Amino acid sequence: MSQPFDEISAQLRRRHRKSARLKWISMGALGLAGLFLVLFFADMLVKGLPAFQQARIQVEVDYSERASQLPLAAVQENVRPLVSRGYLRLIPGRMDDNPELLGTTRMEWVLADGQVDQYLKGHHSKLRDSEQAVVDRLAAQGRAELRFNTTFFTRGDSKMPELAGIAAAAMGTVLTLLVTLAVSFPIGVMTAVYLEEFAPDNRVTQLIEININNLAAIPSILFGLLGLAIFINFFGVPRSTPVVGGLTLALMTLPVIIISTRTALRSVPDSIRHAAFGVGCSRWQVVRDHVLPLAMPGIMTGSIIGLAQAMGETAPLIIVGMVAFIPDVGGSFTEAATVLPAQIFTWAGEPDRAFIEKTSGGILVLLAVLITLNATAVVMRKKFERRW
């Protein structure tokens, strides 16, 4: 009798050891994933936070007649290489807008060149020794410093890193998502309502459901090819515009909204429907007045998550041409535009080291928006969901 008991005890000990090993392996995998996430955020913060600061220097600006014809003559020769060329190009326009500036000389804080910005941040720069000495002298006199980079949030793209910003890409992202929401939300919700509440359970309906589930899993670049073939080549929608970008992302977002809406509709107890039928409501009245209002928190949560996923997409928008160089902030659905992921992709390919921090800064902004959207979806779900 003791032998079987000893064998059972040995088997139990082996099972417990295997269970403990599995537990530690799972915890190790979770810890490793957390470590990678921490390292990722730390790397982005180290590289991206400097993008929110920009070097400025205080120099003497001469608003002379010669400067209106040759902007380089507005500053002294020893500091000329340290001042941003973009700032110097604005001087004739400032003199035209403010004639009283003509003939005056002022000490002003001006935007520094990108190499000066890198030097003050302790990074490698292409400044000559003589130019570094001038920057050091200005910094010792309190005339060269790093300030909050408002240009990063107020200007569009530029070939000069000190003038490059995300404003144009942010506006393009907003316009594109508005088109995506306007198209995908009503169509997705109505499709889900029909499939869940009205459609008969036959082979056609099952085929449609299978295709919807498959569409949610295919690579996003295929939606870009579909948008290029249908919206641009067939319907003639202008290329590189928020309209074609939004329509393309709407195709990609539709399966997510349909699936999440159907899940939200299934979560409403059948007793609600039976009670409404019991008081004489038609099927449409049951869905409109009882089922949809109760399922709306889940529908909104799924829609927000779908939009957040669409906001982070780059591949389908590259296919439809939304990687254009956009220096000015637009406001039209039919003008050429770009979006934040495409802008980050463009900066990542620039050879100038100053664009590395611009890339990381753009990633931080995009991550902040995505985390906010997902957090909003979670809060809405927790606040408005009902447990039956």
Residue pairs with C-beta under 8 A, 6 or more apart in sequence:
44 360
44 363
44 364
44 367
45 364
47 356
47 357
47 359
47 360
48 357
48 360
48 361
48 362
48 363
48 364
49 361
49 364
50 121
50 357
50 361
51 149
51 152
51 357
51 358
51 360
51 361
51 362
51 364
52 148
52 149
52 152
52 361
53 121
53 146
53 147
53 148
53 149
54 111
54 112
54 117
54 146
54 147
54 148
54 149
54 151
54 152
54 162
55 111
55 112
55 116
55 117
55 119
55 120
55 121
55 144
55 145
55 146
55 162
56 109
56 110
56 111
56 112
56 144
56 145
56 146
56 147
57 79
57 82
57 83
57 109
57 110
57 112
57 116
57 135
57 138
57 143
57 144
58 107
58 108
58 109
58 110
58 138
58 143
58 144
59 75
59 76
59 79
59 82
59 83
59 107
59 108
59 110
59 143
60 75
60 76
60 105
60 106
60 107
61 74
61 75
61 91
61 105
61 106
61 107
61 108
61 110
62 73
62 74
62 75
62 105
63 74
63 91
63 94
63 95
63 101
63 102
63 103
63 104
63 105
63 106
64 73
64 74
64 102
64 103
65 102
65 103
66 73
67 73
67 74
67 91
67 92
67 95
68 91
68 92
68 95
68 102
69 92
71 88
71 89
71 91
71 92
72 80
72 88
74 88
74 91
75 83
75 88
75 110
78 134
79 134
79 138
81 113
81 127
81 131
82 112
82 113
82 116
82 131
82 134
82 135
82 138
83 110
83 111
83 112
83 113
84 110
84 111
84 112
84 113
84 114
84 160
84 162
84 163
85 113
85 160
86 111
86 158
86 160
86 162
86 163
87 110
87 111
94 101
95 101
95 102
111 151
111 162
111 163
112 120
112 144
112 162
113 162
114 160
114 161
114 162
114 352
114 354
115 125
115 126
115 127
115 354
116 125
116 127
116 135
116 144
117 146
117 161
117 162
117 354
118 124
118 125
118 353
118 354
119 125
119 127
119 132
119 135
120 135
120 139
120 144
120 145
120 146
121 146
123 353
124 353
125 132
127 135
135 144
138 144
139 145
151 162
151 163
151 165
152 164
152 165
152 166
152 358
152 361
153 165
153 166
153 167
154 165
154 167
155 163
155 164
155 165
155 167
155 168
155 327
155 329
156 165
156 167
156 168
156 169
156 326
156 327
156 328
156 329
157 164
157 165
157 168
157 169
157 325
157 326
157 327
157 338
157 343
157 346
158 164
158 165
158 327
161 350
161 352
161 354
161 355
161 358
162 354
164 347
164 355
164 358
166 340
166 343
166 361
166 362
166 365
167 329
168 326
168 327
168 328
168 329
168 330
168 337
168 338
168 343
169 326
169 338
169 339
169 340
169 342
169 343
169 362
170 340
170 365
171 329
171 330
171 331
171 337
172 242
172 245
172 322
172 326
172 330
172 337
172 338
172 339
173 311
173 339
173 340
175 242
175 246
175 331
175 332
175 333
175 337
176 242
176 245
176 246
176 249
176 317
176 322
176 337
176 339
177 246
177 249
177 307
177 310
177 311
178 242
178 246
179 242
179 243
179 245
179 246
179 247
179 249
179 250
179 333
180 246
180 247
180 249
180 250
180 253
180 307
180 310
181 303
181 307
182 246
183 246
183 247
183 250
184 249
184 250
184 253
184 254
184 257
184 303
184 306
185 257
185 303
187 250
187 254
188 253
188 254
188 256
188 257
188 258
188 261
188 303
189 257
189 261
189 299
191 254
191 258
192 257
192 258
192 259
192 261
192 262
192 265
193 261
193 265
193 287
193 292
195 205
195 208
195 209
195 258
195 262
196 261
196 262
196 265
196 266
197 265
197 283
197 287
197 291
198 283
199 205
212 255
212 258
212 259
213 255
213 259
215 254
215 255
216 255
216 256
216 259
219 315
220 252
220 313
220 315
220 316
221 315
221 316
221 319
223 248
223 249
223 251
223 252
223 316
224 248
224 315
224 316
224 317
224 318
224 319
224 320
225 319
226 248
226 251
227 244
227 247
227 248
227 251
227 316
227 319
227 320
228 319
228 320
231 237
231 244
231 247
231 248
231 320
232 239
232 244
232 320
237 243
237 244
237 247
238 244
238 334
238 336
239 320
239 321
239 336
240 320
240 321
240 322
240 323
240 324
240 336
240 337
240 338
241 322
241 333
241 334
241 335
241 336
241 337
242 333
242 334
242 337
243 333
243 334
244 320
244 321
244 322
245 317
245 320
245 322
245 337
245 339
246 333
248 316
248 317
248 319
248 320
249 310
249 313
249 316
249 317
252 309
252 310
252 313
252 316
253 306
253 307
253 309
253 310
256 302
256 305
256 306
256 309
257 299
257 302
257 303
257 306
259 302
260 298
260 299
260 301
260 302
260 303
260 305
260 306
261 295
261 298
261 299
261 302
263 298
263 302
264 295
264 296
264 297
264 298
264 299
264 301
264 302
265 291
265 292
265 295
267 295
267 298
267 388
268 290
268 291
268 294
268 295
268 388
269 388
272 290
272 291
272 294
273 286
273 290
273 291
276 285
276 286
276 289
276 290
277 286
281 289
281 290
292 299
294 386
296 384
297 380
297 381
297 383
297 384
297 385
298 381
298 385
300 377
300 380
301 377
301 378
301 380
301 381
304 373
304 374
304 376
304 377
304 380
305 373
305 374
305 377
307 373
308 370
308 373
308 374
308 377
311 339
311 340
311 341
311 366
311 369
311 370
311 373
312 341
312 366
312 370
313 341
314 341
314 342
314 344
314 345
317 323
317 339
317 341
317 342
318 342
318 345
322 337
322 338
322 339
322 342
323 338
323 342
323 345
323 346
324 336
324 337
324 338
325 346
326 336
326 337
326 338
330 336
330 337
338 346
340 362
340 365
340 366
340 369
341 366
343 362
344 359
344 362
344 363
344 366
347 355
347 358
347 359
347 362
348 355
348 359
